[in-house]
Amino acid sequence: YQRRVHGTLSECLFFFRASFPQIMKSMALRAPRIWSTLSHSNHRTADWRCFCTTPSTPPPPPSPPVESTPTPDAVPVEEAQPKEYKLETTALTPKQIVDELDRFVIGQADAKKAVAVAIRNRWRRHRVPADFKDEIVPKNIIMIGPTGVGKTEISRRVARMTDAPFLRVECTKFTEVGFHGRDVDSIIEDLFKEALRMLKQKIRTENQEQVTKQARQRAARQLLGQDSEDFDKYLDSPDFEEQLLDVEVPQEQFNLQSMVFHLMDKGAPRTRKVKLFEAIKIYEAQEMEKLLNTENLVSEAVRAVEEDGIVVLDEIDKVVRSSDDRHTQNVSGVGVQQDLLPLIEGTSVNIPTNRNQQTNPSSLPNVTIKTDHILFIASGAFHVVKPSDMIAELQGRLPVRVQLEPLSENDFYRILTEPSMNLLHQNAELLRTEDVTITYTEEAIRAMAHLAWRANSTVHNIGARRLITIVEKVLEEIGYHSPQYAGQEVVITKERVEESIAPMMETPNLDHFII
């Protein structure tokens, strides 16, 4: 059967693809130059005449030529329009925040309440009359308690609940101005970067589906020479897996993974030939960058940091010196406390967004952030020093003081049983991957809690982290010989726990009993 086809190159290619799919696929793979020539945009709208022969029924007639203007059957995907995005602090009530923290942190009710009220006050401040809003300043918190009782965990869990910029830093990383190291102003810079990251992630999440459609249609338009309602069918076809497309990309960022996450306008664009799936990813990054470059992105990040920013100053006791050791030089000591004073009290911090302009040029201008309404939560164990050893001005800037209590034996038991993804369940799930079932008796769990409490009392008090040592020692042999236990159920009993931990408890460290 012979039939004459008269139409554009795209229509002829569609006809051949429907009639001889294997030939077309072989042509694309074995004759890439010919295929690239046929696929060039200069030939797609040319007038072509072609003949083909089929042994049986004729293929369906080609569709009529598509006009330059989109037809109702080929409606372009509507572009995602830039709009304003905002980061807002969580609207959870203090009780809801405490209930959520109770799922992961055992005890420490006072600390949870203090943090929950402080977070809720951020939400309340946005709803007071305008003349009160500027006068209300956050009541900064200092959490005091031994290591391993939940200070850091409370901060981590609060960060996941709030939609506001949240940053946790360790004070030991900073040095006073004039010495080599990071100064405390970089805290606000990191908080600003976190706000930008959260905003960009929010934009990506809300527009990912629309951006993907736009990128795929761009690739289809370049591949087929026209808008098509069925472009997904052609893009997903194996015939086009090795098809190369000409894509303009910045010279310094011709890297697929970097383009997926961030695409800056670096240097003159350069045309490169890439495979179809890579071209789609590049187009996705370019379409997303149009949304990320909106004018309100930086201003909203600054607003979110100034109005709702939260900074956790962990290990603040490590920059405090005892009153008996005032003459020792320490670049991470009193000088860091003095540098923190204006930051916590309220100052303006200039953030250079184009610090490394040669290697990482940015179109963002320098910004100035006021720290008057940023909430600061300090925490420290204060084993060697006391809170009163801090300079008086810093103590006054942390007015809400919360004391966290050491963990009792019952607290250890609750830590092993109450959280939904507790330490025992985590290890059981790990061994389940090798078809080993682990179960614990009530007496075994009580024994582990007792031994953890006893070790903290006689050696060093490291809090809940002691449970990691106990559980790992109990399950060490099972984890080592796991193939031998495949398909079996292993019951952890009190006797097994005591037998595994006995060598650790025989020789306690008695140095701290010697006067």
N, C-alpha and C positions, 0 to 999 in steps of 0.2 A: 504494500500500500504506500503510495507516494503522495505527499501533500506539500503545497507551497505555503510558506509562512512569510508574511510581509509585515514588518513592524520594527520597533526599536530593538537594539541589542539586548536590553534587559528582557523583553518579551521573547526573543529568540532563545536566550539562555534558559528562561523558565520552560520553554517548550522542550528543549533538549534534556533539561534536568528531569522532567516528567517522563520522557520517553526512554532515556538511556542514563539512569542514575549512576551505574557503575562506570560508564565511559567518562561522564563528567567528573566523578571523583578521581579517576585515574589521571585525567587531564590536569586537574588541580595539583596533584601530587607529583607527577612525572614531568610536566611541562609548565613549571611555575611562571616562566617568562611569558609564554603565550597567554596563560590564564591572567597574569597581571595586565597584559596589554588589552585583553578583552574587557577586563574589569575596570579599565581606566575611565574616569568620569568624562573624558572628551569623546568617548565612543558610545556612551550609554544611550544618548538621545539621537544618535545618527540613524539614517534610514538603511536598514539591512534587509537582504533577501537571502533565504537559506532553504535548503531542501533536506529532507530526511526520509528514510524508508523504515517502516515498521512491518513486521510479519503478520500482524493481526489487526484488531480494531484500532481505529485512529484515536489519538489522544484528544482531549477536549480542546476546543479552539482557544487561542490566547485571548486574554482580556484586552479590551480596546485601549489605545494609548492613553496614558494619564496626562492630564493637562498640568501646567505648571502650578496652578492653584490647587490646594488640597480639595479632594472630593469628599462627600459625606462618608464614604467607606474608608477613607484614609485620613482621619483626624489626628493631627499631631498631639503628642502628649503635652498637656498643659504644664508649663514650667512652674517649679516651686518658687513662689514670690518671697523675697526677704521680708521678714516681719520682726517685731520686737519680741525678744525672749527675756525672761526674768528668772532669777533665782530667788526663791522665797523660803524663809525659815519654816520649819515644820509647824503644823497647826495642832500637833498632839498635845493633849492636856498633861499636866505633870503626872497624874496617876497613870495615864497610858504610857508615858515614857518610863516610869518606874516598873510597870508591869512588863514592858518589853525588856528592860534590863534584867529583871528577875529571871528571865529565861536563860541567861548566860552567866550572870554574876550572882554568886551566893552571898547573902548577908549584906553588910555595909549599907543599911537603910538610910543613915544620915547622909552619906555621900551621894547616894542616888537622888534623894529628895533635893539636896542643894543644887545639883546639876540640873535636875528636871525643872526646878523653879527658875533657874537662870536662863535656861533655853526658852521656857514659856514667856519670860519677861521680854525676850527679843520680839516675840509675836505681839505681845501686848503693846509695846512701845509704838508700833506702827499704827495703832488704832487710837492713840490719845490725841487730844487737840494739838495743833501745830505749835502753839507757844510752849507747851510742856515737852514736846518731843526732843528738842535740842538740850533741854535741861536734865533729862533723865539719862544717866550714865550707867553702864553695867556694873554690877557688884562682883568684882573679880574674886575668884575662889582659890584657896590653897588646900590641897588634900595631903594630910600627914598620916603616914602609917608604914609598917614594915613592908619589905618587898614581897611580892607574890600574893597580895590580899585583894587585888582588883582595881588598883588605881588606873593603870594603863588600859585594862580591859574595859572599864567604864567609858573611857575616852574613845576607844575604838568603836564600841557599839553605838555610842551617841553619834559618831561621825556617819555611820551608816543610816541612821534614822533621819538626820536633818538634810535638807536640800540647800543649806547655806555653805559658803566656803569654810572649810574646816582644815586645820593644819596642826599636826603634832610634831614637835621638835624636841631634841635633847639639848639641854643647856650646855653640856660638856663640849659640844661642837663649836662653840663660839669663844672668841677671845676679845679682849678690850681693844678699842680703836688704837691703832699705832703698832700693833703686833701682827705677825703673820697669822692668818686664819680668817675665818668668817666673822663679820661683825653682825650685831643683832638686827640691823636694818634689813638684812637679807631675809628675815622672817616675813616681813610684809611683802617683799618681792615674791617669795615662794607662795604666800597666800594669794597674791594677785594672779600668779600663774595657775594656781589651783582653780580659782574662779573662772579664768579663761578656759581651762580644760573642761570644767563642768558645763559651761555654756556651750562649747563646741560639741560636747558629747550629747547634750540635750538637743541641739539642732540636728545632729546626725541621726539621732534616734527618731525624731519626729518626721524627718524628710527622707529617710533612707529608701523607702519604697518608691516615692515619686522620683527621686534622683536616679535610681536604678532604671526606671522606665525611660527617662530622658536619655541616659547614657546608651541604652540598648537601641533606642530609636536613632540616635546619632550614628551609631555603628551601622545600623540597617540602611540609613539614608546614604551613607558613604559606600556601602556594599552594593546596594540595589539601584542607586541613583534616584530614588523617589521615596516618599512616605508610603508606608503600607500598613494596612490593618493587621496583617498576619506576619509582621516582622519577627515575632518570637519563633514562629515555625521555621523560618530560614536561619535565624541565628543559632538555634538549637540543633540544626541539621548536621550530621557528621560530615556532609560534603564541604562544609566551610571551616572545619576544625583547623586546617593548616593555612587558611586564607590570610594573606598579609594585607594590612591597611597602613596608609600613610597617616601618621599622627604627629602633630606638633607638640613638643614637650620642651620645658626649660632645659638648657644644656647641663646644668649642675645637678639636676634631679631626675635623670633618666634611670629611675629605679622604681620598680613596680610597688614594692612594699612601702617605700617612703611616700609615694604618691597617694596610696590608699589612705594614709593617716594625715598627711599634711602636704600641701602643695603651695609653695611660695613662688612669687614671680621673680625668678633668679635668671638674669641674663636674657639674651635674645633667644626666642624659641627656635628649636631645631626639629626638622622633619625626620622621623625615623620610621622604619617599617617594623611593625610588630604584629603578632598573631591576633586573631579576632578577640579571644578572651582577654588578652592583655590590653587591647584597645578599649574594651568595655570598662575595665578597671580604671584606666587612665581617664576616660570620659567621666566616670563616676566621681573621681577625685576633683576634676575640673568643675563639674556641676556643683559639687558640694562646696568648693572654694568660693563660688559666687555667693553662697549664702553665708559663709564664714567671714567674708570681708565686709559685712554690713557695718554701717557707721556706728550703730549703737552697741556693738559688741564690747569695745573697750570701756565705753562709758557705763554700761551695765555691770561689767566686772568690777569697776571702781566702786560703783554704788553698792554692790553686794558685799564687797569687802568692808567698806566703811560702815554700813548699816547692820550687817548680819554676820560679819566675820568672827570666827572662833579660833583661838590659838591655845594649844595645850603645851605648857612649858614643863616637860618631864625632866626628872632628875635635877630639880633645882637645888637640892641640898648639896650637889657635887660642886657648886660654885660658891658655897658658903664655907667660910673658915671659922674654926673655933675661936672663942675669945682669948684662949691661951696661945694662939698661933697667929697673931696679927702681924708679925714682922717678916713672915715668909713671903717671898715674891711668888705670885701665882697669876699668870696672865688670864686665866679662866676663872678668877675669883671675884674680888670686890669690884674690879673694873667692869666685869660683865653685869653685875648687879646695878652699878651706876648707869651703864648704858641702857639697861632695861627700864629705868625709872621714867624717862620721857616717853618711851614707847607705850608703857602701860598707862601713864597719866594722860597722854594725849599730845601728839605732835604730828607734823607733816613729813612724810617720807617721799623723796623723789625716786622714782623707779626708771632707770634707763632701759627702755625696751629694745634699743638698737646698740647694745653694748659691744657685740661682736659683728660689726657691720660688714667686715670683709668676708667672713666665713658664713655669716648668717644674717644677711641684710633683712631688715623688716621695715614695712611701711607704717608701723605704729609709732605715734609720737610718744615722747616721755610723758609719764603721768605722775601726778602727785596725789598721795592717799593720806587722809587724816585718820588717825588711830583713836580718836576720842571715844568711839562707840564700839570698838572691838572688844569682845569678851575674852579675858585671859584666865585660864585655869592652870595653876601651878600644882605640881605634885612632887613629893620626895619622901624617902624613907626616914631621913634624919636619924640614922644610927649613930654616927660619930658626932654630929653637931646638933644643935637645937634650933627651932624656928626663931628663937630670940637672937641667934647669932647673925641673922640677916641684918643688913643695914636698916635702920629704923624707917627710912623713907619707903623702902620696898615693902616692909611689913604693912605700912599704912595703905599701900596701894593694892593689897590683897586682904580686904576686910573680912571676908567670909572664910572662917577656918573650920575645917571638918577633920575629925580624928577617925581614922579607920582602925578597927580592932584586929588583933591577931586572930588567925583561924583556929577554931576549937576542933576537937575530934569529931563532933557532930557536923561541923561545917565541911570537913573533908568527906564525910559520908554523903552529904547532900551534893557535893561537887561531883561525886562518882555516880550519882543516881538521878538527880533531878533534871539537869540540862538534857534536851532531846538528842544532842550530838555530843555526849560526854566522852571522856577518855576511854572508858571501857567499850562503848559502842564503836568508837573509831577503830580500835585495834581488832575488834570482832569483824568489822567490815573488811579490813585489810586481809585477814586470814580467810575470809569467806571467798575471796578471789581464787584461792587454791583449794576450794571445796573442803575447808576445815571449819567446823562449827564450834564456836566458843560460848560456853555458858558459865555464869558465876553463881555460886551459892550466896545466900545472905550472909552467912558467917565469914565467907572469904572477903566480901566487900567490907564488912566491919573490921576484919583483921587488917586490910590494907589501909583503911582510914586510921586505925589505931597506930600502926607502925609509922605512918607518915607524920602523925602528930608527935609521936615519941621521938622520932629522929630530929624533928625541928626543935624539940625541947632540949635534947642532949647534945646536938652537934651545932649546926647553924640554922637559924630560922630563915628558910627561903620560901615560905608560904606554900601556895598550891603547887608550885613547881616540883615540890618533893614527890607529889603523886606520880609524876612522869617517871621518876627514878624507880619507884616501887613497882608500877605496872609493867614497865619495860623489863625489869628483872624477873618478874613472875612469868612473863610470856616469852622470855629469851629462848629457852630450849625449844618451845613449840614453834617459834618463828624460824629457828635454825633447822629443825628437822621437819618442816611443814610437809614435804612430799610423803613422809611416812604416815602422816595423820590424814591424808586425803580421803574424803568420804566418811570420816569419823566425827563424832561429837566429843569434844574434850571439855570436861567439867573442872573448873577451877575451884578447889576446896580450900578451907582454912588451913589444913595441914600442908597443902602444896605452897600456899603463900608463905607460911612461916618457915618452911624448909628452904625456899628460894631466898628469903630475906635474912635468914639467920647469920650468914657470914658478914653481912653489912652491920649488924647490930652487936657483934661480939666485942669489937674494939672501938668504943666511942671515943671521940676526941675530948680529953679532959683538961685541955690547956686553959680553958676559960674558968676552970674551978680553982686554978692556982693563983694565989694572991702574991 
